[in-house]
Amino acid sequence: MENLAQLEALCERLYNSQDSAERAYAENTLKCFSVNTNYISQCEYIMENARTSYALLLASSSLLKQVTENKLPLQLRLHIRDHVISYLAARGPNLESFVTGSLIQLLCRVTKLGWFDDDRFGDLVKDSINFLGQGTDHKAIGLKILNQLVNEMNQPNMELSLTQHRRVAGAFRDHSLLQIYRISLTSLSELKNDVRSKLQELALSLSLKCLSFDFIGTSSDESSDEVGTIQIPSSWKAILEDPSTLQIYFDYYALTKPPLSKEALECLVRLASVRRSLFASDATRLNFIASLMMGTKDILETGKGLGDHDNYHEFCRLLGRFKVHYQLQELVSMEGYNAWIGLVAGFTVKSLQSWQWAGSSICYLLGLWSRMVSSIPYLKGDFAVRLDEFVPKILETFISSRLDVAEEGISDDLSDETLDNIEMLQDQLDFFPYLCRYQYGTCSTYIMNVMDPILQAYMEGVNFQPVDRSKLAVIETKLAWMVHIIAAVLKVKQLSGMEPQETIDADLAARVLQLVNVMDTGLYTERYREESKQWLELAVLAFFQNFKKTYVGDQAAHAAKLYVRLSELLGLHDHLMVLSVIVRKLATNLKCYSESKDVIDETLSLFLEMASGYMTGKLLLKLETVQYIMLHHNKEHFPFLEDYNSSRRRTTFYHAIGLLIFVEDSPIVFKRSMDPLSQVLITLESTPDAMFQNDSVKYSFIGLMRDLRGITIATSSRRTYGFLFDWIYPAHMPLLLKAIAHWADAPEVTIPLLKFMAEFVLNKSQRLTFDSSSPNGILLFREVSKLIVAYGSRILSLPSHTNIYAFKYKGVWICLLILARALSGNYVNFGVFELYGDRALADALDIALRMILSIPLADILAYRKVAKAYYSFVEILLNNQIKFALSLDTSTFMYIVRSLDSGLKVLDSNIVSQCASAVDHLATFYFNNIIMGEAPASPASLNFARHVSECPDAFPDILRSLFQIVLFEDSGNYWSLNKPILSLILISEEMYTSLKAQILASQPVDQQQRLHQCFDSLMENVNKSLESKNRERFSHNLTRFKNELRAK
């Protein structure tokens, strides 16, 4: 008893102490209960005899961890299950809620993990029913058990593979879920008059959990509140066709307050999302729709509960489901449709007017209207749809509410959150083109009538002094909304190609183009730093984006009527003239918005998109503005290039310029366009060493590297890459080495340099293809080697730094990326280096390994980019330069091999595949040159044999890891893991036999005979060779073996 008292005191410290040292001591002392299986009986003793709730919590949580992490004997698990049920029945009502919750979680976890081991685990629902038949406290425990059971079965566990989880969840769905749902409905009916009862909350929560079950194993995104089609099994048909099922949730919504009323609506949202094919006939489905329609109609009429925002949000979701899962034909055929659609329209208008309250919930309502008008062409029969009556009013209210947002936001000195939030803005405007084009004449006239006075006021204010800045900010914000709205309309072109719509598009577009003409004149040239002005610029860029997709380039041939109208209004006769307006605006933005990252980013994005298009790229070259940009791309003309914080944007800018330079595939155009960069290079190369570390020189060099990287990205053919290669090599390569010598300790310089080189050596689209007599591939690699050796030797000699990733690791992984790309590029004959005694390859590989060994393996695995570059390099090294790897000393070689074992266990599937491929390269070499090789053995083979003899456990460990992944985990790259398993088995049958014995010993005794037979069939018809047909036979056997192993 004294020991129990001490334990209770430790538990009190563990859960309540404010002293971290005390908590750590208590945790360390009590850890044995959750780690050592011999303490399971002690946990049960604590449950029976302890007096404090914290001791009981320790016992239950320790048992939970034991059951979860250890493969306990079946009888022990059944004993724990029965003991917990008896304990809850006897003492449950008197326990603290957190103890009860922990015990129930233990009970449900042991049930899930043992579901296929014994039928008694499936009896937990029956045991819960026994609780429900007793008093209130026991009934609460029963409902809690069922809640947790459904949650446990629906939630994947780390202890079960995804396949195993789905098998258990599927069996539970078929065996118990419908019964549990019936229990929830029965409980809700019985508790309807039990106001504010905890049991009501539990029963409603149980209903929601049942309806939220992942019925077909799709693993939906829980972070989203979007509900797709719910694939409820056919066995649920009768209960869903029963009108009382829907009605109980409407009743609970009316009877309860939040959060219960919100959960009732959530249940209705899910019921409204059930698959159409569940219903036996059209009549039963129409009855179901009618019940939903009448229930929502009652809520709309009374407005009950909608004052609570959570209720309001869920109700909007519920209305949004109507057109997602039901056809317009079905809705309009309902008896109460006319009244219902009128109420929904009024609710939508009221929500739009209350924009501060509605928030993102309004998107569900707008989505409903959008889908309804999109279905009009498919409607059969003469029905009073009434959409033409309501849609214009909804659009008008939306527009007026957005303008109210502008007025309210500026007057209260608040930023307009929607214009700042691109995602929310997109959600609100996605519906707009469909609604607007439904009654396009009416809606477009309203848009123009609203915009014209605002535009007129803005145009008149160009030269008006003095100006009311707050009033001007309101005008700019209103214009931003109107331009966004017009951009959204133009995003979707009328498919029927009706002339009136194309002409109206021109009328709307003309107003934005008119606005563009005055935005950068007079007074407005002083407003580039104003937030409202920047919102307007972003809106104009969105308009350009959508107009370009719909009416510029290939699409222009189908837009003759639009350009006729634009010619009448603005003198813009064709898409080239409109493109000229767009490009002039982009150039102005790049000149004037150096301090607005958002505007610069969106401008560069659009510029790059246009330059990337085949048709638009050719059109751009016809414009004087583009020709000017191509010849004057320097900081004097584009001040954002001078901003060091914007230096990354330079790469995007020069990527676009590079694409334009290479459109004509002309060396003359290339050299002329590269003159600004040539001037920078000449200046840097002529800078004396004493001044080379000056800040202005440093920033100039950083910018140059980012510029050259952008140009390099743009090269996509052998010819264009040749222009750049001949321009850089050999004249300017010494500058890179000079920069490394001066700034090796400055990652802000070395990282852009190394990233440029990583792009320069990348053989994408076979652009690095030199003539057969050309030494350029070899010469390029020699420069790469010099650069990496210069960087590596210096970075290794520098003292450690607090920010080790930025200071060292980032540069190292980029160096490994450079080498990996160069080694795998197929443009260098690496045998030349050894043949002529050139140490370029050996030195590069040697410094790469030295850099790798300077990083602890734990850090390589911890930093994702470091790990990706390292394993990519190792895989290519062992494929292309395996003799070098085998010539290393044993400790270094085994570091690489053991790192592959570690890499197989990470979560990144690409890394796992690379490790598996690297292991296969090693094992294949060993099999071909040592197992099957002829005497005398090569030096590489002798080295390999020596490494293996000094570390005999390396390959068995890897084979064990591979078997564990393939057999017991759900790996997405299953096929890439098969190859190294066969290679490793063939290099040592003794290793395979030993591993087989270990796997069999780890399984339950009653399963060992069956598994032994599975192993016997694994090598069936598999020969001692690594030919492709033999590998295919083994892969087939391994798949069958895996399935048989799991079928228990």
Stockholm file with secondary structure:
# STOCKHOLM 1.0

chainA/1-1048         MENLAQLEALCERLYNSQDSAERAYAENTLKCFSVNTNYISQCEYIMENARTSYALLLASSSLLKQVTENKLPLQLRLHIRDHVISYLAARGPNLESFVTGSLIQLLCRVTKLGWFDDDRFGDLVKDSINFLGQGTDHKAIGLKILNQLVNEMNQPNMELSLTQHRRVAGAFRDHSLLQIYRISLTSLSELKNDVRSKLQELALSLSLKCLSFDFIGTSSDESSDEVGTIQIPSSWKAILEDPSTLQIYFDYYALTKPPLSKEALECLVRLASVRRSLFASDATRLNFIASLMMGTKDILETGKGLGDHDNYHEFCRLLGRFKVHYQLQELVSMEGYNAWIGLVAGFTVKSLQSWQWAGSSICYLLGLWSRMVSSIPYLKGDFAVRLDEFVPKILETFISSRLDVAEEGISDDLSDETLDNIEMLQDQLDFFPYLCRYQYGTCSTYIMNVMDPILQAYMEGVNFQPVDRSKLAVIETKLAWMVHIIAAVLKVKQLSGMEPQETIDADLAARVLQLVNVMDTGLYTERYREESKQWLELAVLAFFQNFKKTYVGDQAAHAAKLYVRLSELLGLHDHLMVLSVIVRKLATNLKCYSESKDVIDETLSLFLEMASGYMTGKLLLKLETVQYIMLHHNKEHFPFLEDYNSSRRRTTFYHAIGLLIFVEDSPIVFKRSMDPLSQVLITLESTPDAMFQNDSVKYSFIGLMRDLRGITIATSSRRTYGFLFDWIYPAHMPLLLKAIAHWADAPEVTIPLLKFMAEFVLNKSQRLTFDSSSPNGILLFREVSKLIVAYGSRILSLPSHTNIYAFKYKGVWICLLILARALSGNYVNFGVFELYGDRALADALDIALRMILSIPLADILAYRKVAKAYYSFVEILLNNQIKFALSLDTSTFMYIVRSLDSGLKVLDSNIVSQCASAVDHLATFYFNNIIMGEAPASPASLNFARHVSECPDAFPDILRSLFQIVLFEDSGNYWSLNKPILSLILISEEMYTSLKAQILASQPVDQQQRLHQCFDSLMENVNKSLESKNRERFSHNLTRFKNELRAK
#=GR chainA/1-1048 SS CHHHHHHHHHHHHHHHCSCHHHHHHHHHHHTHHHHCGGGHHHHHHHHHHCCSHHHHHHHHHHHHHHHHHSCCCHHHHHHHHHHHHHHHHHHGGGSCHHHHHHHHHHHHHHHHHTTTTCGGGGGHHHHHHHHHTSCHHHHHHHHHHHHHHHHHHHSCCTTSCHHHHHHHHHHHIIIIIHHHHHHHHHHHHHTTTSTTCHHHHHHHHHHHHHHTSCTTSCCCCTTCCCCCCBCCCGGGHHHHHSHHHHHHHHHHHHHCCTTHHHHHHHHHHHHTTBCGGGSSSHHHHHHHHHHHHHHHHHHHHHCTTTTSHHHHHHHHHHHHHHHHHSCHHHHHTSTTHHHHHHHHHHHHHHHHHTHHHHGGGHHHHHHHHHHHHHTGGGCCSCCCCCHHHHHHHHHHHHHHHHHHHHHHHHHTTCCCHHHHCHHHHHHHHTTHHHHHHHTHHHHHHHHHHHHHHHHHHHHHTTTCSSCCHHHHHHHHHHHHHHHHHHHHHHHSCCTTCCHHHHHHHHHHHHHHHHHHHHHTSGGGGGCTTCHHHHHHHHHHHHHHHHHHHHHSGGGGGGCHHHHHHHHHHHCCCSHHHHHHHHHHHHHHHHHHCTTCHHHHHHHHHHHHHHHHSHHHHHHHTTSHHHHHHHHCCSTTTCGGGGCGGGHHHHHHHHHHHHHHHTTTTCHHHHHHHTHHHHHHHHHHHTSCGGGTTSHHHHHHHHHHHHHHHHHHHHCCSHHHHHHHHHHHTTTTHHHHHHHHHHHTTCHHHHHHHHHHHHHHTCCGGGCCCCCTTCCHHHHHHHHHHHHHHHHHHHHHHSCCCSSHIIIIIHHHHHHHHHHHHHHTSSCCCTHHHHHTTCCHHHHHHHHHHHHHHTSCHHHHHHSHHHHHHHHHHHHHHHHHCHHHHHTSCHHHHHHHHHHHHHHTTSSCHHHHHHHHHHHHHHHHHHIIIIISCCSSCCHHHHHHHHHHHHSTTHHHHHHHHHHHHHHHSCCTTHHHHHHHHHHHHHHCHHHHHHHHHHHHHTSCHHHHHHHHHHHHHHTTTCCSCCCHHHHHHHHHHHHHHHHHHHCC
#=GC SS_cons          CHHHHHHHHHHHHHHHCSCHHHHHHHHHHHTHHHHCGGGHHHHHHHHHHCCSHHHHHHHHHHHHHHHHHSCCCHHHHHHHHHHHHHHHHHHGGGSCHHHHHHHHHHHHHHHHHTTTTCGGGGGHHHHHHHHHTSCHHHHHHHHHHHHHHHHHHHSCCTTSCHHHHHHHHHHHIIIIIHHHHHHHHHHHHHTTTSTTCHHHHHHHHHHHHHHTSCTTSCCCCTTCCCCCCBCCCGGGHHHHHSHHHHHHHHHHHHHCCTTHHHHHHHHHHHHTTBCGGGSSSHHHHHHHHHHHHHHHHHHHHHCTTTTSHHHHHHHHHHHHHHHHHSCHHHHHTSTTHHHHHHHHHHHHHHHHHTHHHHGGGHHHHHHHHHHHHHTGGGCCSCCCCCHHHHHHHHHHHHHHHHHHHHHHHHHTTCCCHHHHCHHHHHHHHTTHHHHHHHTHHHHHHHHHHHHHHHHHHHHHTTTCSSCCHHHHHHHHHHHHHHHHHHHHHHHSCCTTCCHHHHHHHHHHHHHHHHHHHHHTSGGGGGCTTCHHHHHHHHHHHHHHHHHHHHHSGGGGGGCHHHHHHHHHHHCCCSHHHHHHHHHHHHHHHHHHCTTCHHHHHHHHHHHHHHHHSHHHHHHHTTSHHHHHHHHCCSTTTCGGGGCGGGHHHHHHHHHHHHHHHTTTTCHHHHHHHTHHHHHHHHHHHTSCGGGTTSHHHHHHHHHHHHHHHHHHHHCCSHHHHHHHHHHHTTTTHHHHHHHHHHHTTCHHHHHHHHHHHHHHTCCGGGCCCCCTTCCHHHHHHHHHHHHHHHHHHHHHHSCCCSSHIIIIIHHHHHHHHHHHHHHTSSCCCTHHHHHTTCCHHHHHHHHHHHHHHTSCHHHHHHSHHHHHHHHHHHHHHHHHCHHHHHTSCHHHHHHHHHHHHHHTTSSCHHHHHHHHHHHHHHHHHHIIIIISCCSSCCHHHHHHHHHHHHSTTHHHHHHHHHHHHHHHSCCTTHHHHHHHHHHHHHHCHHHHHHHHHHHHHTSCHHHHHHHHHHHHHHTTTCCSCCCHHHHHHHHHHHHHHHHHHHCC
//
